[in-house]
């Protein structure tokens, strides 16, 4: 089978790999569509494990099941989660599934930028979800990233009375904007340094857009009846975004840090302001069963408009173009790879 093997952001090679052999409690899935995630182009994160086949936002069709598998059948349309929790450790029982050691160690084989993947027993047990007929394979690539956004806003406690500021209007920021409006947020304010993305933010529900090089906190107050935001969601690792977030959050408000930084990055915190404003700082990573189920329903019902977020589609042989678009973060929103083409 063909697979796109990642060496670095500018060196992705189409190579021939054997189709994975499955065990008695495993399955083989043909990948129809696979989304390029912003994390796929975080070179500092990916290159230390290169060469490898990336791709975790997948949708496909079951083409083979092991002899002891009776809950799934060949031909079923599925989304498969690459990281799955054990659902039994102290973290899972407390609702913090995404710090579970099992979740950090699971994956499918080899990755979604290939024609086929083997789904190991653990992933099959806790990470296979049927795609309803109403959800196309391309829309199915949104299940995982939308699940992450669902989880983040649940942790942040976004309410219908809230003013929400989203800092960074890339694909994750746009999904947060769109979901916050779906959840009934009173006002959604979006920032970015790119006019193309600010225009996209308006299309997906932002009531107000602010260029990130302007005085963001002052403009948030100006747009919000002289009050700062109830929830600020940081969807970029650009360091000025963190200062803007803490400057823009109201007393007793919440800052959700949704985008990771490189491990060596240190961000000074305005501890005095955080203390006296009673700011709540939370983090959110990945998605688990409850988040994925909600994401699939949002897609099935067409409540969440994933289709209009797709700006580019490439066959596997053109994946380098897709990575370039995502890495430049200029005039693209969602880039989809179609491994069978």
Secondary structure by P-SEA (a helix, b strand, c coil): ccccccccccccccccccccccccccbbbbbcbbbbcccccccccccccccbbbbccccccccccccccccccccccccccccccccccccccccccccccccccccccccccccbbbbccccccccbbbbcccccaaaaaaaaaaaaaaaaaaaaccccccbbbbccccaaaaaaaaaaaaacccbbbbbcccaaaaaaaaaaccccccccccaaaaaaaaacccbbbcbbbbcccccaaaaaaaaaccccbbbbbcccccccbbbbbaaaaaaaabbbbbbbccccaaaaaaaaaaaaaccccccccccccccccaaaaaaaaaaacccccbbbbbccc
